[in-house]
Amino acid sequence: MRLDKYLKVSRIVKRRTIANELCDAGKISVNGKVTKASYEVKEGDVLVLKLAGKEQKFKVLKILEHVPKDAAKDLFEVIT
């Protein structure tokens, strides 16, 4: 699954276009490398989002195409 779509499906980012813009701005890295929105996310990847001077880390646990709102939190783990 594409990085921008994963961020939207998992509800880490509210809209896919915003996720795409964050990738273009270099605000998202996967496993220590800044990546494009077209990056294919795999289970076990570590995503780092740099927003408003803060850094948030997430570990990808599952990849699913469609997820109900209450099950979206099961797709990732927050790392601090």
Secondary structure, DSSP 4 states (H G I P E B T S, - for coil): -BHHHHHHHTTSSS-HHHHHHHHHTT-EEETTEE--TT-B--TT-EEEEEETTEEEEEEE----S---GGGGGGGEEEE-
